[in-house]
Every structure is written in structure tokens, then in C-alpha cells.
Amino acid sequence: LARALANQPKVVLADEPTGNLDQENSERVFQMLQNIAQTQGSAVLLVTHNPKLAAQANRTLNMRDGLLL
């Protein structure tokens, strides 16, 4: 995560960044990404199977069978 954010990118693409983490650390990573978006003006595109994290996003899109719903 630190390496991806080191250059203060305008867009952060995060594919399952919390996939192998416990709930507490998943929340920490998600909050870090939200903080980066707010303080640096970066956009964060996060892919997750975790409905609790998705519910905290500003916007959600769902995909089923390769189609956005």
C-alpha cells in the first residue's frame, strides 16, 4: 500500500486490498484509502467482495456475470 501511494497518484486502483486481512486491519486499510482520497484529492477505485466495506464507499457498482448492474 505504501509503495502504491508513495508518488501521490491521482487515481488509486485497488483490487481486493483487504482480501487476506482480518476485519480490524481491513477497516484500517479502507480508512487509509478514504483519507488519501480526501486529503490528496485522489480517486480510489476499489474492488471488493466485502459488502461492509462496499457500503462505506461514496459510490458502488455491482458486477454479475461480467455485466455492471
C-alpha positions as CSV (number, residue, x, y, z in Angstrom):
1,L,0.0,0.0,0.0
2,A,2.8,2.4,0.9
3,R,4.6,1.8,-2.4
4,A,1.4,2.4,-4.4
5,L,0.8,5.7,-2.6
6,A,4.3,7.0,-2.4
7,N,4.1,9.1,-5.6
8,Q,0.7,10.6,-4.6
9,P,-1.2,9.2,-7.6
10,K,-4.3,10.9,-8.9
11,V,-6.0,7.5,-9.3
12,V,-5.5,4.5,-7.0
13,L,-6.6,1.2,-8.4
14,A,-7.1,-1.3,-5.5
15,D,-8.1,-4.9,-6.4
16,E,-9.1,-6.6,-3.2
17,P,-6.6,-4.7,-1.0
18,T,-8.2,-6.2,2.1
19,G,-8.8,-9.7,0.8
20,N,-6.4,-11.6,3.2
21,L,-6.8,-9.3,6.2
22,D,-8.9,-9.7,9.4
23,Q,-11.8,-7.3,9.9
24,E,-9.8,-4.8,12.0
25,N,-7.0,-4.4,9.5
26,S,-9.4,-4.3,6.6
27,E,-11.1,-1.3,8.2
28,R,-7.7,0.3,8.7
29,V,-6.7,-0.1,5.1
30,F,-10.1,1.1,3.9
31,Q,-9.9,4.2,6.2
32,M,-6.3,4.9,4.9
33,L,-7.6,4.8,1.3
34,Q,-10.5,7.1,2.2
35,N,-8.1,9.5,3.9
36,I,-5.8,9.6,0.9
37,A,-8.8,10.3,-1.4
38,Q,-10.0,13.2,0.8
39,T,-6.6,14.8,1.7
40,Q,-4.8,14.4,-1.6
41,G,-7.8,14.6,-3.9
42,S,-7.1,11.2,-5.4
43,A,-9.8,8.9,-6.8
44,V,-9.8,5.4,-5.4
45,L,-11.3,2.6,-7.4
46,L,-11.6,-0.4,-5.0
47,V,-12.7,-3.9,-5.9
48,T,-14.0,-5.9,-3.0
49,H,-16.2,-8.9,-2.1
50,N,-16.7,-7.4,1.3
51,P,-20.2,-5.9,1.5
52,K,-19.4,-4.0,4.7
53,L,-16.6,-2.1,3.1
54,A,-18.6,-1.5,-0.1
55,A,-21.4,0.0,2.0
56,Q,-19.0,2.7,3.2
57,A,-18.0,3.8,-0.3
58,N,-19.2,7.0,-1.9
59,R,-20.5,5.1,-4.9
60,T,-20.9,1.4,-5.6
61,L,-21.3,-0.6,-8.8
62,N,-22.1,-4.2,-8.7
63,M,-21.0,-6.7,-11.3
64,R,-22.6,-10.1,-12.1
65,D,-21.6,-12.4,-15.0
66,G,-19.4,-9.7,-16.4
67,L,-22.1,-7.0,-16.5
68,L,-22.3,-3.9,-14.4
69,L,-25.7,-3.7,-12.6
